[in-house]
Amino acid sequence: MAANFNKAERLARAPGALLLRDRLASGAIDALTLVESYIARIEAREPEVGAWAWFDPDFARAQARTLDAHRRAGRPLGRLHGLPVGIKDIIDTARIPTENGCVLDAGRIPIRDAYVVSRLKKEGAIIMGKTVTTELAFMHPGKTANPHNLAHSPGGSSQGSAAAVADGMVPLAIGTQTGGSIIRPASFCGITGYKPTFGAIPRSGILSQSPSLDTVGVFASDPGGAALLAEVLFGQDEADPATHYEPVPALVKATQSKPPLAPVFAFVKPPGWEDADPDLHAAFDELIAALGDQAFEVELPGAFTGAASQRQLINFSEMAYHYYRYWRDGADQLGEETRQAIEKGNAAVARDYLSACDIPQVLNAALEEIFERCDAILCPSATGSAPKGLGSTGDPIFNGLWTLCGTPCLGLPLLIAENDLPMGVQIVGMRGNDARLLRTGQWLFDWASNLTSDDDNTTGNKS
């Protein structure tokens, strides 16, 4: 068979963040000991993987010592106490370089933290360092390689964050998605990626590429870890008009609860399916067959046919505005991918841009009938496994339509290609229904893990 369900060793590369949280809280392990283990991993693997734009082991140790003293004093612990987190290098960190993956921002050091970094510090996380981003979080690759095979792409634009988690350099990391920059690198690197509902996590202090699309997301080894980090970051910020005053959903509790009924999935073949890798087609045939009555195939409404071009129009138009200073001051120093996108944005017609901005409302209305029949939409995270070479970050065709809709998406490392590289499964929920999506994702993650474990026991091939 060309592809199969992921094997247990890929799903259990390192202890999950929830387990580490509990061990830190109980005193079974202290923050400094944990940080030292990750520092050792980074020092051993970073020369090959290249996940970090900025990393100072002494800075990480100093934070860990402070947190250990805090715990010994009997003070209340934050929800992320002692957990190291990687931060994409378009997210401002006070007195720490944030260079946006761009030579024009070399040496840039912010004076204040982004909203999400402030939240991390408040909840006791350790800022492990800044992870590599593609240039200005677009398509021109950085230095990062795929930890599973260094000759292959880790995806983008949140490539360093995905690779660092996948290689066991940190248990958690933050990224962003404007097209497919959370779900695609999670797929290529064989980890969990979570893009929440648009506006769930404030973006103040983060490089703005396309405010209508930019979404903060997270990486972890499993849905529970993703929920742990995201729940801390959810909130409202007056500096970000996409956010709203509303209760933060209990995301961790959702992943730890059992669905009242076994979830049902609506399998869709999104635009671009015909051009996907045959290996991916075979893998999904196997997955859908294994789910049996819990999956049914449905076609996306016709309105989705042009969604990719509409998303791109919005993206490039807003990019031309927000990246104007880069274009004005150093267009010749930008990568070809970035320059071409800005040029297309410069040529966009206002009428067409404003019309495209109305599309998400139409698309979400068209999805309502599908969501009435299922717990989540199920589709691929990418067109196949990670492409060979580091000159491309892969095709975001299976991600951009959901970013345009603003729906929450969860990428799970459930498939493995014939070349032994991971391929992700993406599930999509209704806007604002993040807790249910994570609960469903945890069920699917556990189901696939148990299924492969049973298969290994049957064949005698134990991981």
C-alpha positions in Angstrom: 0.0 0.0 0.0 1.4 3.4 -1.0 0.6 5.1 2.3 -0.5 4.2 5.8 -1.5 5.5 9.1 1.3 7.2 11.0 3.2 4.9 13.4 3.2 5.3 17.1 6.9 6.5 17.3 6.0 9.6 15.2 3.1 10.4 17.5 5.2 10.0 20.6 8.5 11.7 19.6 8.6 13.6 22.9 6.4 13.9 26.1 3.3 16.0 25.4 3.0 19.5 26.9 0.2 18.5 29.2 2.3 15.8 30.8 5.2 18.2 31.1 3.0 20.8 32.7 1.8 18.3 35.3 5.3 17.1 36.1 6.5 20.7 36.5 3.6 21.6 38.7 4.1 18.6 41.0 7.8 19.1 41.3 8.6 15.8 39.6 10.9 17.9 37.4 12.2 21.5 37.7 12.2 24.1 35.0 16.0 24.3 34.8 16.4 20.5 34.3 13.8 20.6 31.6 15.3 23.6 29.8 18.8 22.0 29.9 17.4 19.0 28.1 16.0 21.2 25.3 19.2 23.2 25.2 21.2 20.0 24.6 18.8 19.0 21.8 19.1 22.4 20.1 22.9 22.4 20.4 23.1 19.0 18.9 20.6 19.5 16.0 20.4 23.2 15.2 23.5 23.1 12.8 21.5 20.7 10.6 17.9 21.8 11.1 18.3 25.6 11.3 15.1 26.3 13.2 16.2 29.3 15.2 16.7 32.9 14.2 17.8 33.8 17.7 18.7 31.6 20.6 20.5 32.3 23.9 20.8 29.4 26.2 21.8 31.5 29.2 18.6 33.6 28.7 16.6 30.4 28.8 18.4 29.2 31.9 17.9 32.5 33.7 14.1 32.3 33.2 14.1 28.7 34.4 16.0 29.6 37.6 13.6 32.4 38.3 10.6 30.1 37.8 12.1 27.4 40.0 12.6 30.0 42.8 9.0 31.1 42.4 7.8 27.6 42.8 10.0 26.9 45.8 8.6 30.0 47.5 5.1 28.5 47.3 3.7 31.1 45.0 0.9 30.4 42.5 2.0 28.8 39.2 1.0 30.0 35.8 -0.8 27.6 33.4 2.4 27.3 31.3 4.8 27.2 34.3 8.3 26.2 33.1 7.3 25.2 29.6 9.7 26.4 26.9 8.0 28.0 23.9 9.4 29.0 20.5 8.2 32.2 19.0 8.0 33.0 15.2 10.4 35.8 14.3 7.6 38.2 13.2 6.3 38.4 16.8 7.8 41.3 18.8 9.8 40.4 21.9 11.2 43.3 24.0 14.9 43.6 23.9 15.2 40.5 21.7 15.8 40.7 17.9 12.7 40.4 15.8 13.9 40.7 12.2 10.9 39.3 10.2 13.1 37.1 8.2 14.1 40.1 6.1 17.5 41.7 5.5 15.8 45.1 5.6 14.9 44.5 9.2 18.3 43.2 10.3 19.2 44.4 13.8 15.6 45.4 14.6 15.0 45.1 18.4 11.5 45.9 19.6 11.0 47.9 22.8 7.8 46.0 23.9 6.3 42.6 23.7 3.5 41.5 21.4 0.3 40.6 23.2 0.9 36.9 22.9 4.4 37.2 24.4 3.0 39.1 27.3 0.5 36.3 27.9 3.3 33.7 27.8 5.3 35.5 30.4 2.2 36.1 32.6 1.5 32.3 32.6 5.1 31.3 33.4 6.3 30.1 30.0 10.0 30.2 29.1 10.8 32.3 26.0 13.2 29.8 24.4 14.0 31.9 21.4 12.9 33.2 18.0 12.1 30.7 15.3 12.9 31.1 11.6 10.2 32.6 9.4 10.2 32.9 5.6 10.9 36.5 4.4 8.1 38.7 5.8 6.1 35.6 6.5 5.5 35.0 2.8 6.9 32.3 0.4 10.6 33.1 0.2 12.2 30.3 2.3 14.5 30.7 5.3 17.3 28.4 6.3 15.2 25.7 8.0 15.2 22.1 6.9 12.7 19.3 7.6 13.8 17.3 10.6 12.5 14.0 9.1 14.7 14.5 6.0 17.1 17.4 5.8 16.8 17.4 2.0 13.1 18.3 2.1 11.2 21.5 3.0 9.7 22.0 6.4 7.0 24.2 4.8 6.3 27.8 5.6 6.0 30.5 6.6 6.2 29.3 10.2 8.9 26.8 9.3 11.2 27.2 12.3 8.4 26.8 14.8 7.2 23.6 13.2 10.6 22.2 12.8 11.6 23.0 16.4 8.6 21.2 17.8 9.0 18.2 15.4 12.7 17.8 16.3 12.1 17.9 20.1 13.8 21.3 20.6 10.7 22.7 22.3 7.3 21.2 23.3 5.4 24.2 22.0 5.7 27.0 19.5 3.7 29.9 18.1 3.3 30.7 14.4 0.9 32.6 12.1 -1.2 31.7 9.1 -2.3 34.0 6.2 -2.5 31.2 3.7 -1.3 27.9 5.0 1.5 28.8 7.3 0.4 26.7 10.3 -1.3 23.7 8.9 1.1 23.0 6.0 4.4 23.0 8.0 2.7 20.9 10.7 1.9 18.4 8.0 5.3 18.3 6.5 7.0 18.1 9.9 4.6 15.5 11.3 3.2 17.4 14.3 -0.1 19.0 15.4 -0.9 22.5 14.1 -3.9 24.5 15.2 -5.2 27.6 13.5 -8.0 29.1 15.7 -11.1 31.0 14.5 -10.0 34.3 12.9 -9.7 36.9 15.6 -9.5 34.5 18.6 -5.9 35.4 19.4 -4.9 39.1 19.3 -2.2 40.1 16.7 -0.9 43.4 18.2 2.8 43.5 18.1 3.0 41.0 15.1 4.0 41.9 11.6 0.9 42.7 9.6 0.8 41.2 6.1 -3.0 40.9 5.5 -5.2 42.0 8.4 -8.2 40.4 6.8 -6.5 37.0 6.9 -3.6 37.0 9.4 -4.2 34.5 12.2 -2.1 33.4 15.1 -1.8 29.7 15.7 0.2 27.1 17.6 2.3 23.9 17.2 2.5 21.0 19.6 2.9 17.2 19.5 -0.8 16.6 20.1 -4.1 18.4 20.3 -4.0 18.6 24.1 -0.7 20.5 23.9 -2.1 22.8 21.2 -5.2 23.5 23.3 -3.0 24.3 26.4 -1.0 27.0 24.6 -3.9 28.4 22.6 -6.2 28.8 25.6 -3.6 31.0 27.3 -3.4 33.2 24.1 -7.1 33.6 23.4 -8.5 37.0 24.4 -9.5 40.5 23.4 -7.2 43.4 22.7 -8.4 46.9 21.8 -5.3 47.2 19.6 -6.7 44.4 17.3 -10.1 45.2 15.9 -10.6 41.5 14.8 -10.9 40.5 18.5 -14.1 40.6 20.5 -15.1 40.6 24.2 -16.3 37.0 24.8 -15.6 34.2 27.2 -12.5 32.2 26.4 -13.5 28.6 25.6 -12.2 25.8 27.8 -10.0 24.2 25.1 -8.0 21.9 27.4 -11.1 20.6 29.1 -12.5 19.9 25.6 -9.6 17.7 24.6 -9.9 15.8 27.8 -13.6 15.1 27.4 -15.2 12.3 25.5 -17.6 13.2 22.7 -21.2 12.1 23.6 -21.3 10.2 20.3 -18.5 9.1 18.0 -17.7 12.0 15.7 -18.9 12.1 12.1 -16.7 13.6 9.4 -17.6 15.2 6.1 -14.8 14.3 3.7 -14.3 16.9 1.0 -11.9 17.0 -2.0 -11.0 20.7 -2.1 -10.1 22.6 -5.3 -6.7 21.2 -6.4 -7.4 17.6 -5.3 -6.8 16.3 -8.9 -3.3 17.7 -8.8 -2.4 16.3 -5.4 0.2 13.5 -5.0 -1.3 10.0 -5.8 0.2 8.9 -2.5 -2.1 11.3 -0.8 -5.1 10.0 -2.7 -4.2 6.4 -1.6 -3.8 7.5 2.0 -7.2 9.2 2.2 -8.9 6.2 0.5 -7.5 4.1 3.4 -8.4 6.6 6.1 -12.0 7.1 4.9 -12.5 3.3 4.5 -11.2 2.8 8.1 -13.6 5.4 9.4 -16.5 3.6 7.8 -19.9 5.0 8.7 -18.3 7.9 10.5 -17.3 9.5 7.3 -19.2 10.6 4.2 -18.1 12.4 1.1 -19.6 15.7 0.1 -18.8 18.3 -2.5 -18.0 21.8 -1.5 -20.5 24.4 -2.8 -19.7 25.9 -6.1 -18.8 29.2 -4.5 -15.5 27.6 -3.3 -14.3 27.2 -6.9 -12.8 30.7 -7.0 -11.9 31.0 -3.4 -8.1 30.6 -3.9 -7.9 33.5 -6.3 -10.2 35.7 -4.1 -8.0 35.0 -1.0 -4.9 35.8 -3.1 -6.4 39.1 -4.2 -7.1 40.1 -0.7 -3.7 38.9 0.5 -1.7 40.7 -2.2 -3.7 43.9 -2.1 -3.2 44.3 1.7 0.4 43.1 1.4 1.1 45.9 -1.1 -0.1 48.5 1.5 1.4 47.1 4.6 4.8 46.2 3.0 5.1 49.4 1.1 8.1 50.6 3.0 10.0 47.5 2.1 9.1 48.0 -1.5 10.0 51.7 -1.4 13.3 51.3 0.4 14.7 48.0 -0.9 12.6 46.1 -3.5 15.8 44.8 -5.0 16.8 43.2 -1.7 13.5 41.2 -1.4 13.1 37.7 -2.6 11.4 37.2 -6.0 8.2 35.6 -4.4 7.7 38.7 -2.2 8.4 41.2 -5.0 6.0 39.5 -7.4 3.2 39.4 -4.7 3.6 43.1 -4.0 3.6 43.9 -7.7 0.3 42.0 -8.1 -1.1 43.9 -5.1 0.0 47.2 -6.6 -2.0 46.3 -9.8 -5.2 45.3 -8.0 -8.4 47.2 -8.7 -10.2 48.6 -5.6 -13.6 47.3 -6.9 -12.2 43.7 -7.2 -10.6 43.9 -3.7 -13.7 45.1 -2.0 -15.8 42.5 -3.8 -13.4 39.8 -2.6 -13.7 41.0 1.0 -17.4 40.0 0.8 -16.7 36.4 -0.1 -16.0 35.0 3.4 -19.6 35.7 4.4 -20.9 33.9 1.4 -18.6 30.9 1.9 -19.5 30.4 5.6 -23.2 30.6 4.8 -22.7 27.9 2.2 -20.9 25.7 4.8 -23.8 25.7 7.2 -25.6 22.8 5.6 -22.5 20.6 5.7 -21.8 21.4 9.4 -25.4 20.4 10.2 -24.5 16.9 9.2 -21.1 16.4 10.7 -18.8 17.3 13.6 -16.0 18.5 11.3 -15.0 18.7 7.7 -12.1 16.4 6.9 -9.6 17.0 4.1 -5.8 17.0 3.4 -3.4 19.4 5.1 -1.2 19.6 2.0 -1.0 18.2 -1.5 1.4 15.5 -0.4 4.5 15.0 1.7 7.2 17.7 2.0 8.7 18.6 -1.4 12.4 17.9 -2.0 14.7 20.8 -1.8 14.6 24.0 0.3 13.8 26.4 -2.4 10.0 26.0 -2.0 7.7 25.9 1.0 5.0 23.9 -0.8 1.5 24.6 -2.1 -1.0 26.2 0.3 -4.0 25.4 -1.9 -5.7 23.1 0.7 -5.3 25.7 3.5 -6.1 29.1 2.0 -9.8 28.6 1.5 -10.2 27.9 5.3 -8.1 30.9 6.1 -10.3 33.0 3.9 -13.4 31.6 5.7 -11.8 32.3 9.1 -12.8 28.8 10.3 -10.7 26.9 13.0 -8.5 24.2 11.5 -6.5 21.4 13.2 -3.8 19.6 11.4 -3.0 16.1 12.7 0.0 13.8 11.9 -1.9 10.7 10.9 -0.5 9.6 7.6 2.9 8.6 6.3 3.9 8.6 2.6 5.7 5.9 0.7 8.9 8.0 1.1 8.5 7.7 4.9 7.7 11.4 5.3 4.6 12.6 7.2 1.4 13.8 5.7 -1.2 15.6 7.7 -5.0 15.3 8.0 -6.8 18.6 8.4 -10.2 18.9 10.1 -12.2 22.1 10.0 -14.9 23.4 12.3 -17.5 26.2 12.3 -16.3 29.7 13.2 -16.2 30.1 16.9 -16.6 26.4 17.6 -12.9 25.8 18.5 -13.6 23.7 21.6 -15.7 21.2 19.7 -13.1 21.0 16.9 -10.3 20.2 19.4 -12.4 17.6 21.1 -13.1 16.0 17.8 -9.4 16.2 16.8 -8.3 14.6 20.0 -10.8 11.7 19.4 -9.4 11.3 15.8 -5.8 11.5 17.1 -6.4 8.8 19.7 -8.4 6.6 17.3 -5.7 6.6 14.7 -3.0 6.0 17.3 -4.9 3.0 18.8 -5.6 1.7 15.3 -1.9 1.7 14.4 -1.0 0.2 17.7 -3.5 -2.6 17.1 -2.1 -3.2 13.7 1.5 -3.3 15.0 0.4 -5.9 17.7 -1.3 -8.0 15.0 1.8 -8.0 12.7 4.3 -8.2 15.5 5.9 -4.9 14.3 6.0 -3.0 17.5 7.3 0.6 17.6 
